[in-house]
Amino acid sequence: MAAAQLSPAHLAERHRPTLDQALEAIRTRAYWSPHPEHPKAYGENGSLSAADGLAAHRATLGSRFELDQPGTDGWTGGEVSPYGPALGVEYPHADVDVLLPAMRAGMGAWREAGPETRALVCLEILARISARTHEFAHAVMHTSGQAFMMAFQAGGPHAQDRGLEAVAYAYAEQSRTPRDAEWSKPQGKRDPLQLRKAFTPVARGIALMIGCNTFPTWNGYPGLFASLATGNAVLVKPHPRAVLPLALTVRIAREVLAEAGFDPNLVALAAERPGEGIAKTLAVRPEIRIIDYTGSTSFGDWLEENARQAQVYTEKAGVNTVVVDSTDDYRGMLANLAFSLSLYSGQMCTTPQNLLIPRDGIATDAGHKTYDEVVTDLAAAMDGLLGDDARANGLLGALVNPDVKARLEAAAGLGEVALASREVTHPDFPDAVVRTPLVVKLDGSKPDAEAAYMSECFGPVSFAVSVDSTTDALELLRRTVREKGAMTVGAYTTSREVERAVEEVCLEESAQLSLNLTGGVYVNQTAAFSDFHGSGGNPAANAALCDSAFVANRFRVVEVRRPA
């Protein structure tokens, strides 16, 4: 292997201050981010401008995506943008019997590098990704269907923050045990027993990161960087409809690893042929010792039950719920909910689905509002937010796949429609499938309605569920989280007693709670270094992004002791 172009000293000078700030941020939970959110912040100091990022994206389309990784036995592709155009990119298809041994070959040197060097290499990878944020934004937009600004922020700086957060946790956990220790045990009049002990964080093996269609980088980076920073090799298996953002990530990671003097095969891509379904095959191979997965409950359950040789981290589906008891800012509540339900056409694992509203109505600063009035006013707020097509396109993005469109159309028959979904034409992409959200009224006391509101309906669909009282709403909330899981819970109340009661439900059922959000923070958004995404304590996910538990079991500490 060629001499390292990135020495440990250069990496430390460039990135150790950022690592220290990240460690402080996860300790204090204060706001911090080294990655600018505004597109105009890029274009200097080696980062791509908006024009350069678009040009780089267009240059990738219709081409073969070379990675020079072992075991390539053909080429595969087929991504079609939710906005219409085919991407035309072909990716190397891997013979895993060749690739997996090659990935293991570099793990010894990666282990010996130690936690700090691994962390700094990961930060260099993230820095190079950040410099190409404009390019990544187009790749995320045209694989996930996110509107450009959301693809830029969520697929760029917010995803990079989540990756950096995982690196910080990984470094902190590996550094908890000292590298060396002198041990001396007194023996009275005899000489003490003396040993010299060495403690080395040792990776589990090869990690498999199974990417998702909707947030390939945001959901993919935590597992990828947590595994890499703890010494594991990482095989990235993207969703077939969203390969490009993760292929770009793999290419950059391989370049940095090689420049730092490590085997680039520590990170590799496993793109699949149409219908191949290699995730199931890879998941049970003995070389795979860690799996990160975001997606459907059915496959997440399958992984947990069948990939017994691996430590499995899953984010699956849940039924996110908002309890509406009362509010002192009625207009603010409606505006906040309208935005939360509309953002990215509800295609977020954190988007609220069920709004539990007492059938007798709620107390507000605008007077008492009946259930029907609350639902009508919410529909009007959403209609006002999305009434202008340009604004609607910027907020909604496109439906990510035909399954979402089918669910949306079927949901209109589940109850009384309070807000019908309408088609929106995109001025730049006439083939984009853009739909405004649907709001359906359901009677929570009727058994036939339960099948609808107790199942996740992923996409731009929400249910306004009438309940007998706030007490009944809290009981339904508890049952929903316990049986179906939830990534988020929201509540609106002016009552301290109700607030304590909903907190108690969420503490007992391990659900992340947002109370009385009426401004520019929304229940379906979480900030890296401060907010935990999921809890790992209910059926929606068995892990949280990001906490110590997310990284600590990706490595073990091996001790070597010898006489002093």
Backbone torsions as a table, in degrees:
resi	resn	phi	psi	omega
1	MET	NA	142.3	-178.4
2	ALA	-66.4	156.5	178.0
3	ALA	-61.0	147.2	-176.4
4	ALA	-66.2	132.6	173.6
5	GLN	-87.4	-23.6	177.3
6	LEU	-107.9	99.6	-178.8
7	SER	-78.9	158.5	175.3
8	PRO	-55.0	-36.4	-179.7
9	ALA	-65.8	-43.1	178.7
10	HIS	-64.3	-42.3	179.4
11	LEU	-62.8	-42.0	-179.4
12	ALA	-65.0	-43.2	179.6
13	GLU	-62.6	-37.5	-174.5
14	ARG	-80.1	-36.2	-166.9
15	HIS	-124.4	-12.2	-178.4
16	ARG	-61.8	-39.3	177.0
17	PRO	-60.5	-38.0	178.0
18	THR	-65.6	-42.8	177.9
19	LEU	-60.8	-42.6	179.3
20	ASP	-63.1	-40.5	178.0
21	GLN	-66.2	-37.6	178.1
22	ALA	-65.3	-40.6	177.5
23	LEU	-62.8	-39.4	178.0
24	GLU	-68.8	-37.1	-179.3
25	ALA	-65.2	-42.4	179.8
26	ILE	-71.8	-20.3	176.1
27	ARG	-77.0	-43.1	-175.4
28	THR	-89.9	-21.3	-174.5
29	ARG	63.5	21.2	178.3
30	ALA	-80.9	163.9	177.1
31	TYR	-67.5	134.0	173.5
32	TRP	-165.5	141.5	172.7
33	SER	-158.2	132.6	175.0
34	PRO	-89.2	0.8	-173.2
35	HIS	-112.2	111.8	-176.0
36	PRO	-62.5	141.6	179.8
37	GLU	-87.3	-20.2	-172.3
38	HIS	-93.5	132.7	-178.8
39	PRO	-56.9	-30.1	-177.1
40	LYS	-73.1	-9.3	179.2
41	ALA	-75.8	-7.6	-176.1
42	TYR	-108.6	157.5	179.5
43	GLY	121.1	-2.5	177.3
44	GLU	-129.7	167.1	178.1
45	ASN	54.6	38.2	174.9
46	GLY	89.0	-4.8	179.2
47	SER	-88.3	151.3	-177.6
48	LEU	-76.2	136.3	172.7
49	SER	-75.0	174.8	178.8
50	ALA	-59.4	-45.4	-178.8
51	ALA	-66.1	-41.7	-179.4
52	ASP	-68.2	-36.8	178.3
53	GLY	-65.1	-42.2	177.3
54	LEU	-64.8	-41.4	179.2
55	ALA	-63.5	-40.7	178.8
56	ALA	-64.3	-39.8	177.7
57	HIS	-63.6	-46.3	-178.5
58	ARG	-64.7	-32.3	179.6
59	ALA	-68.5	-24.6	179.9
60	THR	-78.7	-30.0	-175.7
61	LEU	-64.4	145.2	176.8
62	GLY	66.6	28.4	-176.6
63	SER	-136.2	170.7	172.4
64	ARG	-88.5	133.5	-176.4
65	PHE	-95.2	93.6	-176.6
66	GLU	-74.2	135.6	176.6
67	LEU	-127.7	-15.6	179.1
68	ASP	55.0	43.9	177.2
69	GLN	-103.9	151.9	-175.1
70	PRO	-65.2	154.3	171.5
71	GLY	81.7	11.3	179.3
72	THR	-66.8	121.3	-177.8
73	ASP	-119.0	13.8	179.6
74	GLY	161.3	-169.7	-176.8
75	TRP	-132.7	148.6	-178.5
76	THR	-147.5	158.5	179.5
77	GLY	-174.1	-150.9	177.3
78	GLY	121.9	9.3	179.1
79	GLU	-63.9	136.5	174.0
80	VAL	-124.1	127.1	-179.2
81	SER	-62.3	138.1	171.3
82	PRO	-57.9	-15.5	176.1
83	TYR	-88.0	-2.3	173.4
84	GLY	124.8	-53.9	-172.4
85	PRO	-70.0	146.3	170.0
86	ALA	-77.5	137.9	-178.7
87	LEU	-77.2	-33.0	175.7
88	GLY	70.2	21.1	-179.4
89	VAL	-93.4	135.9	175.9
90	GLU	-110.2	135.9	-177.6
91	TYR	-116.3	153.1	178.0
92	PRO	-66.0	134.4	173.8
93	HIS	-97.0	134.0	-171.0
94	ALA	-103.4	138.4	163.9
95	ASP	-83.4	104.1	-172.0
96	VAL	-67.6	-21.9	176.0
97	ASP	-65.8	-24.1	174.9
98	VAL	-92.4	-41.7	-173.1
99	LEU	-69.7	-44.7	-174.6
100	LEU	-61.7	-45.6	175.3
101	PRO	-61.0	-36.6	178.2
102	ALA	-64.7	-34.7	178.9
103	MET	-68.7	-37.1	-179.9
104	ARG	-69.2	-27.4	-172.3
105	ALA	-59.5	-32.1	-176.8
106	GLY	-91.2	0.2	-172.8
107	MET	-71.5	-27.0	179.8
108	GLY	-64.4	-49.1	178.8
109	ALA	-65.4	-36.3	178.0
110	TRP	-64.7	-38.9	176.7
111	ARG	-64.1	-46.0	-176.5
112	GLU	-66.8	-21.4	179.4
113	ALA	-62.2	-30.4	177.9
114	GLY	89.5	162.6	-174.7
115	PRO	-59.4	-39.8	-175.8
116	GLU	-68.7	-47.0	179.5
117	THR	-62.1	-41.7	177.8
118	ARG	-60.3	-43.1	179.6
119	ALA	-62.2	-42.4	-177.1
120	LEU	-70.0	-34.8	174.3
121	VAL	-63.5	-42.5	177.6
122	CYS	-61.1	-38.7	179.0
123	LEU	-68.1	-32.2	175.2
124	GLU	-67.2	-39.7	175.8
125	ILE	-59.7	-47.0	-179.4
126	LEU	-64.2	-37.0	179.3
127	ALA	-64.2	-38.8	179.7
128	ARG	-72.7	-34.9	173.5
129	ILE	-62.4	-44.7	-179.4
130	SER	-59.5	-39.4	-179.8
131	ALA	-63.8	-20.3	-179.7
132	ARG	-110.5	28.4	-176.6
133	THR	-57.2	-39.8	179.7
134	HIS	-62.2	-39.5	177.7
135	GLU	-66.5	-44.6	178.8
136	PHE	-61.9	-35.0	-178.5
137	ALA	-59.7	-43.3	178.5
138	HIS	-68.0	-38.4	178.7
139	ALA	-63.9	-42.1	178.7
140	VAL	-68.8	-44.2	179.8
141	MET	-56.0	-45.2	-172.0
142	HIS	-91.1	8.9	169.9
143	THR	-118.8	-28.3	-177.2
144	SER	-101.8	-23.6	-173.7
145	GLY	86.7	1.8	175.7
146	GLN	-62.8	146.0	171.7
147	ALA	-63.4	157.1	-170.7
148	PHE	-55.9	-46.9	-174.3
149	MET	-65.0	-37.8	177.7
150	MET	-69.1	-41.0	177.6
151	ALA	-61.1	-38.0	179.0
152	PHE	-63.9	-48.8	-174.6
153	GLN	-79.4	-54.4	-177.0
154	ALA	-69.9	-39.0	-180.0
155	GLY	-81.3	-15.0	-178.3
156	GLY	-108.3	-101.9	-173.6
157	PRO	-58.5	-38.4	-178.9
158	HIS	-68.0	-38.8	175.8
159	ALA	-65.7	-42.5	178.8
160	GLN	-63.1	-38.2	175.4
161	ASP	-59.8	-44.2	-180.0
162	ARG	-64.2	-37.1	175.9
163	GLY	-65.3	-44.4	179.1
164	LEU	-64.0	-40.0	177.1
165	GLU	-57.3	-44.1	179.5
166	ALA	-64.3	-39.2	177.6
167	VAL	-62.4	-43.1	-179.9
168	ALA	-62.1	-45.8	177.6
169	TYR	-62.5	-40.8	-179.8
170	ALA	-62.6	-44.1	178.9
171	TYR	-64.0	-43.6	-178.5
172	ALA	-61.3	-42.9	-178.1
173	GLU	-69.9	-38.7	179.1
174	GLN	-71.4	-26.0	-178.2
175	SER	-88.0	-5.0	-178.0
176	ARG	-63.6	-34.9	178.5
177	THR	-98.5	132.7	-179.8
178	PRO	-65.9	153.0	-180.0
179	ARG	-69.5	-37.5	-178.6
180	ASP	-136.1	151.6	177.0
181	ALA	-150.3	141.8	172.0
182	GLU	-99.3	127.6	-174.0
183	TRP	-118.7	127.2	-179.3
184	SER	-137.5	123.3	-179.9
185	LYS	-114.4	116.6	-179.0
186	PRO	-59.7	145.2	179.4
187	GLN	-127.5	33.4	-179.7
188	GLY	67.5	-123.7	-177.9
189	LYS	-76.2	-16.4	179.7
190	ARG	-84.4	164.7	176.8
191	ASP	-63.5	144.7	179.6
192	PRO	-66.1	154.2	170.9
193	LEU	-79.3	127.7	-175.1
194	GLN	-130.0	131.9	178.1
195	LEU	-134.8	149.1	169.7
196	ARG	-105.9	127.6	-174.2
197	LYS	-120.4	138.5	176.1
198	ALA	-121.1	136.6	-177.5
199	PHE	-122.7	122.8	-175.9
200	THR	-124.0	123.3	170.9
201	PRO	-66.4	125.7	-176.5
202	VAL	-120.6	127.9	-177.7
203	ALA	-67.1	156.6	176.7
204	ARG	-72.9	-37.3	-177.0
205	GLY	154.6	-133.1	178.4
206	ILE	-94.7	130.6	177.5
207	ALA	-98.2	139.4	176.2
208	LEU	-108.6	117.6	176.6
209	MET	-104.7	113.5	-178.5
210	ILE	-97.0	109.7	-173.4
211	GLY	-77.9	160.8	179.1
212	CYS	-111.1	165.2	-175.6
213	ASN	-78.8	-36.2	-169.8
214	THR	-84.4	-37.9	-178.7
215	PHE	-135.7	70.3	-173.5
216	PRO	-60.1	-38.0	-179.4
217	THR	-89.2	-45.2	-176.4
218	TRP	-60.1	-44.1	179.4
219	ASN	-84.2	-21.7	-176.6
220	GLY	-85.6	-35.2	-173.2
221	TYR	-64.8	-37.8	-179.9
222	PRO	-56.5	-50.2	-179.8
223	GLY	-67.7	-42.3	-179.1
224	LEU	-57.8	-51.6	-175.3
225	PHE	-77.8	-29.6	174.8
226	ALA	-63.5	-42.4	179.5
227	SER	-69.6	-45.7	-178.1
228	LEU	-64.3	-42.8	-178.2
229	ALA	-67.6	-23.2	178.2
230	THR	-94.9	12.0	170.6
231	GLY	99.1	1.0	-178.6
232	ASN	-86.6	151.8	164.7
233	ALA	-79.1	152.6	-174.9
234	VAL	-128.7	121.7	173.3
235	LEU	-100.7	117.7	-175.9
236	VAL	-95.8	116.2	178.5
237	LYS	-110.6	95.8	-175.7
238	PRO	-72.9	161.6	168.4
239	HIS	-65.6	139.0	-176.7
240	PRO	-57.2	-26.1	179.3
241	ARG	-89.2	-5.3	-175.3
242	ALA	-141.1	62.0	-178.0
243	VAL	-87.1	-40.3	-167.4
244	LEU	-56.7	-47.6	-178.8
245	PRO	-60.1	-37.9	-179.0
246	LEU	-79.8	-30.1	174.1
247	ALA	-64.0	-41.8	175.1
248	LEU	-59.7	-41.7	179.0
249	THR	-61.3	-46.6	-179.7
250	VAL	-62.0	-43.0	-179.9
251	ARG	-60.3	-45.8	-179.7
252	ILE	-64.8	-43.0	-180.0
253	ALA	-60.7	-43.0	-179.6
254	ARG	-64.8	-39.3	178.2
255	GLU	-62.9	-45.2	-178.3
256	VAL	-66.6	-44.5	179.1
257	LEU	-57.5	-44.8	179.9
258	ALA	-63.9	-42.9	-179.8
259	GLU	-66.1	-27.8	179.2
260	ALA	-87.0	2.4	176.1
261	GLY	90.0	15.6	180.0
262	PHE	-111.6	166.0	-179.1
263	ASP	-70.5	120.8	179.9
264	PRO	-64.0	-18.8	-179.2
265	ASN	-73.5	2.1	170.4
266	LEU	-62.7	-21.6	175.1
267	VAL	-130.1	128.2	-178.3
268	ALA	-144.1	163.7	-177.3
269	LEU	-109.5	138.9	174.4
270	ALA	-122.6	81.1	175.3
271	ALA	-80.2	144.4	-174.8
272	GLU	-113.5	154.0	175.0
273	ARG	-75.7	157.7	-179.9
274	PRO	-54.3	127.1	177.2
275	GLY	75.3	5.8	-174.7
276	GLU	-71.6	-38.0	177.7
277	GLY	61.2	48.7	-174.5
278	ILE	-74.1	-13.1	-179.3
279	ALA	-59.2	-43.0	179.6
280	LYS	-64.3	-40.0	180.0
281	THR	-66.3	-47.7	-179.2
282	LEU	-65.4	-37.7	-171.3
283	ALA	-61.1	-27.7	-175.7
284	VAL	-105.7	5.5	176.5
285	ARG	-70.2	142.5	-176.3
286	PRO	-64.2	-24.6	-179.8
287	GLU	-70.1	-24.4	-177.2
288	ILE	-83.0	115.2	-175.2
289	ARG	-112.8	-10.4	177.6
290	ILE	-139.6	139.6	175.6
291	ILE	-132.8	130.4	170.8
292	ASP	-114.4	130.5	-174.5
293	TYR	-142.7	136.3	169.7
294	THR	-127.2	126.9	179.8
295	GLY	162.6	-148.6	-172.0
296	SER	-68.6	152.9	178.0
297	THR	-63.4	-39.5	-174.8
298	SER	-61.8	-45.7	-179.7
299	PHE	-75.4	-33.3	174.9
300	GLY	-61.1	-43.1	176.4
301	ASP	-62.5	-40.7	179.5
302	TRP	-60.7	-43.1	179.2
303	LEU	-61.9	-46.0	-178.5
304	GLU	-62.9	-33.0	-177.0
305	GLU	-85.2	-28.7	-170.3
306	ASN	-111.1	-28.6	-179.4
307	ALA	-85.9	64.7	-172.4
308	ARG	-70.3	-23.7	-178.3
309	GLN	-78.8	-9.1	-172.6
310	ALA	-116.0	153.9	167.6
311	GLN	-83.5	116.8	-170.4
312	VAL	-108.6	126.6	176.4
313	TYR	-114.6	119.2	-175.9
314	THR	-123.9	141.2	163.8
315	GLU	-120.1	114.1	-173.1
316	LYS	-110.4	-141.4	-176.7
317	ALA	-109.4	154.3	174.5
318	GLY	-146.1	175.4	176.5
319	VAL	-114.5	97.2	-176.8
320	ASN	-76.2	138.5	-169.2
321	THR	-131.1	144.1	172.2
322	VAL	-122.3	126.3	175.3
323	VAL	-94.9	122.3	-179.8
324	VAL	-108.9	102.6	-178.5
325	ASP	-103.1	-46.2	-178.6
326	SER	-172.1	165.2	179.1
327	THR	-156.2	150.1	174.1
328	ASP	-103.6	10.0	176.3
329	ASP	-146.1	77.6	-173.2
330	TYR	-62.7	-47.5	-179.7
331	ARG	-63.6	-40.2	178.8
332	GLY	-65.0	-39.5	177.7
333	MET	-62.3	-48.0	-179.2
334	LEU	-62.0	-42.9	-179.7
335	ALA	-64.6	-40.8	-179.3
336	ASN	-66.6	-43.6	178.2
337	LEU	-66.1	-40.9	-179.4
338	ALA	-59.2	-43.8	178.7
339	PHE	-66.6	-44.2	-178.8
340	SER	-60.6	-40.1	-178.6
341	LEU	-75.3	-22.0	-174.6
342	SER	-95.4	-30.5	-172.6
343	LEU	-54.5	126.5	-179.7
344	TYR	50.8	38.8	176.9
345	SER	51.9	35.9	178.1
346	GLY	66.5	14.4	-175.2
347	GLN	-92.0	43.5	177.9
348	MET	-121.6	142.4	179.9
349	CYS	-68.2	-9.4	-179.0
350	THR	-104.7	-2.5	-177.4
351	THR	-67.1	134.6	175.9
352	PRO	-62.9	144.8	174.6
353	GLN	-115.7	-51.3	-175.4
354	ASN	-102.2	125.1	172.9
355	LEU	-106.5	112.4	-176.8
356	LEU	-93.8	114.3	-172.9
357	ILE	-127.1	125.7	177.6
358	PRO	-57.0	136.0	-176.6
359	ARG	-66.2	-22.1	176.7
360	ASP	-84.0	-4.6	175.6
361	GLY	100.9	-175.1	-174.9
362	ILE	-135.2	156.5	174.9
363	ALA	-87.6	135.2	179.9
364	THR	-139.8	170.4	175.4
365	ASP	-69.6	-14.3	176.9
366	ALA	-100.3	18.3	-178.5
367	GLY	95.5	176.2	179.8
368	HIS	-67.8	134.8	178.8
369	LYS	-121.5	127.4	177.8
370	THR	-72.7	166.2	176.0
371	TYR	-53.9	-47.9	-178.6
372	ASP	-62.6	-38.7	179.5
373	GLU	-66.3	-41.6	179.5
374	VAL	-61.2	-45.7	-178.1
375	VAL	-67.4	-42.0	179.0
376	THR	-63.1	-43.0	-179.3
377	ASP	-68.3	-35.8	176.7
378	LEU	-65.7	-42.9	178.0
379	ALA	-60.6	-40.2	178.8
380	ALA	-66.1	-38.2	178.3
381	ALA	-64.6	-40.6	178.5
382	MET	-68.6	-39.5	179.1
383	ASP	-64.3	-39.9	177.6
384	GLY	-66.9	-39.5	179.8
385	LEU	-63.9	-37.5	-171.9
386	LEU	-109.0	8.5	-176.0
387	GLY	-65.6	-32.1	177.3
388	ASP	-88.2	125.0	-174.1
389	ASP	-62.7	-36.5	-179.6
390	ALA	-64.3	-44.3	177.8
391	ARG	-66.6	-39.5	-179.8
392	ALA	-61.7	-45.0	179.4
393	ASN	-62.1	-38.8	-179.8
394	GLY	-68.1	-25.1	-178.3
395	LEU	-96.8	-40.2	-172.1
396	LEU	-81.3	-37.3	-168.2
397	GLY	67.2	-156.5	-179.6
398	ALA	-116.4	154.0	175.1
399	LEU	-64.7	132.1	-168.3
400	VAL	-71.5	-30.1	179.8
401	ASN	-159.1	167.2	-176.9
402	PRO	-62.4	-25.3	179.8
403	ASP	-62.9	-37.7	179.2
404	VAL	-64.9	-43.5	178.7
405	LYS	-61.2	-41.5	179.9
406	ALA	-65.3	-41.5	177.9
407	ARG	-63.5	-42.9	179.2
408	LEU	-58.6	-46.1	-178.0
409	GLU	-67.8	-37.2	179.9
410	ALA	-71.2	-33.0	-175.2
411	ALA	-65.1	-25.5	179.7
412	ALA	-62.4	-20.2	179.5
413	GLY	-93.3	6.8	-175.9
414	LEU	-87.2	-15.8	-178.4
415	GLY	-176.2	-167.6	178.9
416	GLU	-72.4	126.8	-177.7
417	VAL	-82.0	118.8	176.7
418	ALA	-89.7	-30.6	177.0
419	LEU	-142.8	114.0	-179.5
420	ALA	-78.1	148.6	174.7
421	SER	-80.9	141.8	177.4
422	ARG	-127.2	156.0	178.9
423	GLU	-82.5	137.6	178.2
424	VAL	-118.9	131.9	178.7
425	THR	-89.0	131.0	177.8
426	HIS	-91.0	126.0	-174.5
427	PRO	-65.9	-28.4	-177.9
428	ASP	-97.0	-22.4	-175.7
429	PHE	-133.2	85.1	-174.7
430	PRO	-63.7	-18.8	179.7
431	ASP	-90.2	-1.9	179.5
432	ALA	-65.6	140.3	176.5
433	VAL	-97.9	100.0	-177.8
434	VAL	-116.5	127.0	-179.0
435	ARG	-135.6	139.7	174.0
436	THR	-77.5	160.4	-176.4
437	PRO	-68.8	156.8	176.3
438	LEU	-108.8	134.8	173.3
439	VAL	-119.1	125.1	-177.1
440	VAL	-118.8	134.1	177.6
441	LYS	-87.7	131.4	178.6
442	LEU	-131.5	143.3	176.5
443	ASP	-90.5	111.8	-176.2
444	GLY	-64.6	-14.5	-178.9
445	SER	-87.8	-9.2	-175.7
446	LYS	-96.7	127.0	-177.9
447	PRO	-58.3	-33.9	-177.4
448	ASP	-70.2	-21.5	177.3
449	ALA	-79.5	-24.6	-175.1
450	GLU	-61.8	-36.3	-179.6
451	ALA	-59.7	-30.9	180.0
452	ALA	-78.2	-53.5	-172.6
453	TYR	-79.6	-12.0	176.2
454	MET	-96.8	12.7	174.8
455	SER	-124.9	145.8	175.9
456	GLU	-72.4	130.3	174.3
457	CYS	-116.6	81.7	-172.1
458	PHE	-64.1	125.4	-179.3
459	GLY	132.1	-166.5	-174.9
460	PRO	-80.6	60.0	-178.8
461	VAL	-133.0	130.2	173.0
462	SER	-136.6	152.5	-177.7
463	PHE	-116.7	124.9	172.5
464	ALA	-91.2	102.7	-171.4
465	VAL	-99.5	119.0	177.8
466	SER	-81.6	134.4	179.3
467	VAL	-128.2	162.8	-175.9
468	ASP	-69.3	-32.3	-176.4
469	SER	-164.3	172.3	174.8
470	THR	-63.9	-35.7	176.3
471	THR	-59.1	-43.6	177.0
472	ASP	-65.3	-36.6	177.7
473	ALA	-61.2	-41.8	-179.8
474	LEU	-68.3	-36.1	176.5
475	GLU	-65.7	-40.9	178.2
476	LEU	-68.2	-38.3	176.1
477	LEU	-58.8	-48.2	-178.7
478	ARG	-59.4	-45.4	-178.0
479	ARG	-65.9	-39.9	-179.8
480	THR	-62.2	-48.6	-178.3
481	VAL	-65.8	-41.9	-177.0
482	ARG	-66.8	-41.0	-174.3
483	GLU	-90.0	-37.4	-173.4
484	LYS	-112.1	-19.5	-177.5
485	GLY	83.9	163.0	177.7
486	ALA	-156.6	134.7	172.5
487	MET	-82.0	-30.6	179.5
488	THR	-141.0	152.0	169.9
489	VAL	-133.5	139.2	174.6
490	GLY	-123.8	157.3	176.0
491	ALA	-152.9	146.2	175.2
492	TYR	-124.9	121.9	179.0
493	THR	-161.1	148.0	172.2
494	THR	-103.1	0.5	-177.5
495	SER	-94.9	124.8	177.0
496	ARG	-64.7	-33.9	-179.9
497	GLU	-66.6	-43.4	178.3
498	VAL	-66.0	-40.2	178.7
499	GLU	-58.9	-45.5	178.2
500	ARG	-64.0	-37.2	-177.9
501	ALA	-67.1	-43.1	-179.8
502	VAL	-70.6	-34.4	173.9
503	GLU	-60.2	-42.7	-178.0
504	GLU	-63.5	-41.9	176.9
505	VAL	-59.3	-47.0	-176.4
506	CYS	-69.3	-34.5	176.3
507	LEU	-68.0	-42.4	-178.6
508	GLU	-70.8	-31.8	-177.3
509	GLU	-102.9	4.9	176.4
510	SER	57.3	61.7	177.8
511	ALA	-127.2	138.5	-179.3
512	GLN	-77.1	129.1	-170.1
513	LEU	-116.1	136.9	170.8
514	SER	-120.8	127.9	-175.8
515	LEU	-111.2	131.2	167.4
516	ASN	54.9	45.0	177.7
517	LEU	-79.1	118.0	179.9
518	THR	-129.3	-1.9	-177.2
519	GLY	-111.2	-134.8	-172.9
520	GLY	-92.4	12.4	173.2
521	VAL	-111.2	135.3	-172.8
522	TYR	-122.5	152.1	-174.2
523	VAL	-62.3	-27.7	-176.8
524	ASN	-92.7	13.3	176.7
525	GLN	-119.1	137.3	175.9
526	THR	-129.8	146.7	-177.9
527	ALA	-103.7	126.7	176.1
528	ALA	-59.6	155.5	-178.7
529	PHE	72.2	-11.7	-177.8
530	SER	-128.1	-53.3	-177.9
531	ASP	-91.3	145.4	171.4
532	PHE	-94.2	129.9	178.6
533	HIS	-94.7	110.5	-171.1
534	GLY	74.8	168.5	179.9
535	SER	-121.4	-22.8	-173.0
536	GLY	79.4	4.1	-174.2
537	GLY	-112.4	4.7	175.4
538	ASN	-138.6	170.8	-170.6
539	PRO	-62.3	-11.4	-178.6
540	ALA	-70.3	-26.5	-177.5
541	ALA	-162.3	146.6	175.9
542	ASN	-101.8	9.3	-179.9
543	ALA	-146.6	160.5	176.9
544	ALA	-117.3	141.6	173.7
545	LEU	-104.2	107.9	-0.4
546	CYS	-135.0	139.0	174.9
547	ASP	-137.5	-178.9	-177.2
548	SER	-61.8	-36.8	-178.6
549	ALA	-63.5	-26.1	-178.5
550	PHE	-70.3	-24.2	-176.9
551	VAL	-112.9	-27.8	-166.4
552	ALA	-65.6	-29.3	-177.7
553	ASN	-95.4	12.9	174.1
554	ARG	-87.0	-6.4	177.1
555	PHE	-144.7	162.0	171.8
556	ARG	-124.5	155.9	177.6
557	VAL	-98.7	121.6	179.5
558	VAL	-105.3	130.4	-176.1
559	GLU	-104.8	138.2	170.1
560	VAL	-123.4	124.8	-179.9
561	ARG	-126.4	145.9	-178.4
562	ARG	-148.4	158.4	178.8
563	PRO	-58.0	140.6	-179.4
564	ALA	-69.2	NA	NA
